[in-house]
């Protein structure tokens, strides 16, 4: 098996080249070279060599016009050279019914391409279509099966037991879960996650074929097996750059800890979701982050959830302070928070508030009398800071 295709497609190219006399290549619709002939006496030029070495035909506007002509033609079409040193070619479209799949290109031999050569090209195109359909269908079925397996494993329940088999994981795989999502901008709606998911499938199929991709809600999850932490980080950074570029929109990626137990995938999903929650709402957040990069904000988010679920846990003095500020248009809560943020530095806190240090000192002296809050006790200071930091 050669990279990206099967040996039989190379054999097909050799068979056609033996009839036409020149080098033969099969390409897909993206002009990637899927297979090529390797006969020792075939005619070949530098353009074909470059396409074989790069596995893709170089971009050139006149070539794009030739590709359109080939795909529009019902049969074999002859094409003139476009540059010095380039040999004339014949080509035919590869189709499944009316659906184009690619093209077959042959360099004309010394005597040109006769009727036998044209028949060989047409037969080769039909056989290539069968191969490409079979290859593509198998790949799509495998991608779909892996997507379903990852979706089920992330949901937990009984799916985790078979996840190792369906995801193609080894007995002791070390894997990492990525989460990709667009930032949440209050001013505009982010692109649909399904579009990001389709792009992610194609991207990771090229850079790490063992990856599994699944789109759930607003997040695209990617399972990366058998990679070191540095390799995972590098692929995550590459994905953020590559997948954000076509749409011109920002992208964030959360990286879970590594694990070897597929049963831990729901926990890894929770970890990724926690990270995405904070980095997609912070314009200054780094594009790729693990839990250690966002630990403080993740912890604060969980504390905020607890206070929202259990309002009785809020310090009554903080609630009274916030109510007083709303009713009287005062700034006691902001003053206390600025002072705590500045670790007791009056000058720094006053500067951040835009007031005189004496004004801030006066407000702080009034806090114990107005709200029965002892800011000299470290536990009270911590409780006060957390609640004010999290907001009402």
N, C-alpha and C positions, 0 to 999 in steps of 0.2 A: 504493500500500500504506500503510495507516495502522498505527500502533503496535500490535503484539500480535495482529493479525488481518488479513483481506484485505478488499478493497473490496466483494466480492460479499455479504458478511454485512451491510454497511451498506445495500446496495441492497435486500436482503431486508427489513430493518427498515423502510425507506421504503415498500416495497410493502404490508406488513401495516398500517402506520400509515395509509396512504391508504384502507384499507377500514374500520378500526375508528375512525378519527378522532382518536385520542390518541397520544401519544409511545410508542414501542416500544423495548425494550432486550433484548438477549440477554446473559445472564450465565453464567459457569461455576459449578461447585459451590462455589468459594470466594467467590462473590458479586462477582467481578470483572466489570466491564462490558466485554464484548468488542466490542459494536457497538451503535449506537443510531440512531434515525430522526432526520432533519433537515428534515422538511417545514416550510415557513414558517407554515402555519395549524394545526398540530397542537396539541392541548391538552397542557400540561405544567405541573408544579408544582415547588416548591423541592427536594423530595426527589430527583426525577429529575435536576434540574440539578446537585445536589451529587454524585450518583452519576456523572454524566457528567464533571464536572470532576475528580473524584478517581479516576475509572476503577474505583471500588469503592463498593458500597452501604454506608452507615454501619451500624455494629453497633447493634442494638437488640433486646432479648429478645423482644418481641412479633413483630418481623419474622422472627426465627428460627422461631417457631411457624408463621408463614405459609409460610415456605419448606418446612418439613416437610410441611405440608398440600398444597402444590403438587406436591411430589415423590411423595407418596402417592396423589394423585388420578389416575385413568385418563385424564382429558381436561382440558378447560378448567375452571377454577375461578374464581369471583368472590370478591373479597376487599374488605372494608370499609376505609375510611380509619382510620389509627391515630393521627392528630394533626390539629389544626386546620390548615386550608389544604391538607391532602393530599387528592388526588382518588381516587375508587375505582378499583380495578384488576382486570384479569383476567389470569390467568397459566396457563401450561401447561408441563409438564416436557419437556425435551429428552432423548430416550432412544435408545440403540442396542440394540434388543431390550429386555431387562429392565435394562440397565445405564444408570443416570442419568448424563448428561453436563452438564446445566445447566438453565436455565429461560429462557422468553420471557415478558416482562411488557409489558402494554399498559394505558395509562390509558384509561378508558372515555370515548368521545365524548359529546356532548350527548344523543344519543338512546340511549345504552347500546350494548352489543355484541349484534348480532343473529346469526342463524344464519350469514350470510355472513361476519361477523367471526370467529365461532368456527372456521369452516372455514379462513379465512385464517391464524388462529393455529395450528391443527393442521398445516396444510401448511407454515407457516413453521418449526414445531418439527422436522418431518421433514427439511426442507432444512438447517436449522441443524445437525442431528445429522450429516448427511453432511459438511458443511463442517468441523465440529469434529473428527470422526474423521479426515478427511483431513489437517487441519492438525496434529492431535496425532501422527498416525502419521509424518508427514514430519519433525516435530521430534524424535520419539523415534529415528527411523532416523538422523538427522543426529547426535544426541548419541551414539548407539551407535557410529557410524562414527568419530567423533572420539575417543571413548574407546579404541577398538581401535587407532587410529593412534597415540595418545599412549602407550599401553601398549607397543606395538611399538617406537616410537622410543626410549623410556626403556630398553628392553632392549638396544638397539644392534643390531649385525649389519647385515643388508640393509634393515631397516625404515626407517632414517634417510633413505635416498635418496628415498622417496616421502612422507616426513612432511610436507614443505612443502605438497604438493598436498592430501593427506587432511586436514590440519589447517586448510586454508584460509589459509595464511600468504602474505603478499605476497613479492615477490622479495627484498627486503632487510628482513625484519621484525626488530624488536628485541623480544625476548620474555624473560620471566622465569619461572622455575619456583618454585612454592610447594610446601611439604610440610606437611600437617596431620596431627597425631597427638595422642592423649591422653597425658598424663604417665603414667609407669610407677610406680605406687604399690604397694609390696610388700604393703600390707594388703588390696588389693582388685583385682579384674580390671577393666581398662578396658572401656568399651562396645565392641561389635564395630565394626571399621573400616568394614564394609559399610554400617552405618546412617549413619555420618558421611559416607560417599561419596554416598549417596542425597541427604542433606540438602545437601551441597556442590554437587551437580549443579543442584538447584533454586535455590540461593542465587546461584551465579555465572551461571546463565542469566538471572537478573533484573538483576544489577548489571553484567555484562560478557558479552554474548551470544557474543563471539568466543572466550571461554575454553574450554579443553578440560579435562576432569576424568577421572582414572583412579585406581582403587583397587588397590594392589598390596601384599600383606601387611598390615601394620599402619598403612600410610601412605596418605593420599589426596593425590595430586599434582594440581596445577592449573597449566596453562600459560596465561599472560597475555600476549598479544601487543600491541604498539603502545602501550605505556604508559610514562610516565616513572617514574623510581625513586620519586619522592614519591607518585605515584598508586598504584603497586604496594604501597607500605608502607601507604597509607591503606586500600586494599581488603583487605589482609591483616589489619589491625587490626579492620576492620569484620566480616570473616568470623569471626575468633576470638570476638568478642562475640556475633554472631548465631547461630553454630552451637553454641556452648557453652550458651547460655541454655536451650533446650528440655529438655536432660537434666540441667542443674544440675551438669555435670562440667567440669573445667578442660580447656583445649585449648592446644596450642602450634603455632606456625607458623614454619617456616624459609623464608627468602627467599634465592634464589640470586642470583648476579651476572647482569647482562643479557648477552645474546648475540644473534647474528644467524644462526648456523649451526645448523640442526636436527641436524646430526651431533654437536653438542656436548651434546645432551640427556642421554646416559648420564653424562657428566662432571658436568653440573648436578645430576643425580639423586644422584650420589655426594656432592656438596657439601651438598645438602639433607639427605641421610641423616646426614652427619657432624654437622651442626648439631642435628638432632633428637635424635641420640644423647645429646648433653650437656644440651640444654634440657629434655628429657622426664624426665631423672633428677635434676634439680636443682629442688627446690620453690621456690627463690628466683629462678629464671631468669625473664627477661622473656618475656611471651607470644609476642612476635614478634621474631625475631632473624635477622640476616644473619651472614655469616662473620666480619666485623669485630667484631661484638658478642660472639662466642663463640670467637674465634681461639685464645686461650691454652688453653682447655679442649679444643678440638678437637685442637690440637697434642699436648697431654698424652695424650689418648686414643690417638692414633696411636703415640706413644712407648711407651705401655703395651702396645699390640698387638705392637710389635716385640720388647719384652722377653719377652712371653708366648711368642712364636714362637721366639725365640732366647735361651734362658736363659743361654747361655754369655756373653752380652754384659753380664750383671749383674756389678757389682763384687763380688769374693769377700768383701771386708771388710764390705759391707752384708749379704750373706747370713749371714756369721758373726755379725754384730751382732744380726740378727733371731732367729737360732737361740739365741743366748745369752739374749736377753730371754725367749724362750718357756720355756727350760729353767730359768733361774734367777729368773724373775719380776722381772727388772730393767727399767729404762726408758731404756736408752741410746739406742735409735732415736728414741723420742718426744722425748728431750732434745735430740738433735742436730737433729731436724726443727724443733722450736720455736725453737732458736737461729738456724737458717738462715732460718726464716720471719720472725724479728724482725730480720734483717740484722745479727746479732751483738750486739743489745741484750740484755745479760744480764738486766737488771731486767724488761724486757717479757716475755722468754721465760720466766723463772721464774714470773712472775705467771700466764701462760697455763697453765703446768704445775701451779700451786698448790704450789710448793716454794720454799725459801729460795734466794736467789741463790748463796750459798756451796755449796749442794748441787749446783746446776747446774754451777758452775765445777769442782767435784770430778769430776763425771761427764765433762765435756768433757776434763779433763786425763787421764783414764783411757782415753779412746777410742784414742789412738795406740798405747798399750802393749798393750791387749787385742786390738785388731783390725787393727793395722798400717795405719791410715787417717790420712793427712796432711790435716787440715782447714785448713792454712795455704795450700794450693795452690788457686787459683781453679777449675781444671778438676775437681779432686777434690771440691770443695765443690758444684759444679754437678751432677756425676754423682751424688753422694750425695743431694742435695736431690731430684733428679728421681726416683730410685728409691724414696726414702722417701715422697715425695709420691704416687707411684702405688700404693704398698702392696706387700705380699708378692707 
